[in-house]
Amino acid sequence: MSLTKIESEVVDVENSSENIYKYLSDFRNFEKLMPHQVTNWKATEDECSFTLNGMATIGMKIVEKTPFKKITINSNGKVPFEFQLFVLITEKSANSCTGQLVFESDLNPMLKMMVVKPLGNFFNMLAHRMKDIK
């Protein structure tokens, strides 16, 4: 198996890196960012679980926070595969930043073929929704 890396687009956000970081540091806020394909959303500040398009239940846990720059999330509980997800925030000015999601997992070639495109689309959609954070 080899490391699979899926990177969302880098999205310009008209909000401070501090505001975006604080919002995304709490999984209870993520529900507002999720597409309609996500069901059974459950969250505490540091852990969440949800079902994606009736396929699989995904659990995640925030394991590290670097203020205003990076949030590291690991798979948690029953998941089809182990992964890490990085939320990267780069300050551009007092009231603007960029956001990007980077996913890493050791996937077998069959699983990789099935998940790279839907996960890429999902992470791009989440990245673009960072623009809507008030």
PyMOL commands that set and color helices and strands:
alter all, ss='L'
color gray80, all
select helices_A, chain A and resi 17-24+27-33+109-132
alter helices_A, ss='H'
color red, helices_A
select strands_A, chain A and resi 2-7+11-13+38-43+47-52+56-66+70-75+84-93+96-107
alter strands_A, ss='S'
color yellow, strands_A
deselect
rebuild
show_as cartoon
